């Protein structure tokens, strides 16, 4: 479901915003405009060694500052990042890439355009988060399948049965114990590895 216009503004107003920019005319214009939008804003300069985790949006001046240092500063919190640049120098462009900036605004700053880039950055960050969650879920599913396949082979060898029957045995064990097949498979593999290390073999019972 797509958020409506009012919801977009309400979400912006709930943002915790950090501005990493010198306290000059541009910096004051930016912080004042963000406060007029209703955001909670904190400005810091020079760059701190670390930033609190409460900020979900960061405006940061890049220019000729190495992007690796900025990326390291923000990496732990993974906020929406809006890069501020004065000149399109190779170093500034590389910094934007290193930061994986979600939006860019150029100096001299003007109120017009800040809101649009703010909305874009939050949307891109939210999309990345959802995509990363789907990727993690897929990776967990694939790991679980590989674990079940491995345990099936262990059961097949231990009981002298086909892999289809071994799979059904594993499924029945999970059902009777009301736990996932992956959890049962992990237990079987752990037992198999422990006994194999002692020169023994695993005997898989019927579970009845």
Secondary structure, 3 states (H helix, E strand, C coil): CCCCHHHHHHHHHCCEEEEECCCCHHHHHHHHHHHHCCCEEEEECCCCCCCCCCCCEEEEECCCCCHHHHHHHHHCCCCEEEEEECCCCHHHHHHHHHHCCCEEEECCCCCCCHHHHHHHHHHHHHHHHHHHHHHHHHHHHHHHHHHHHHHHHHHHHHHCCCHHHHHHHHHHHHHHHCCCHHHHHHHHHHHHHHHHHCCCCCCCCCCC
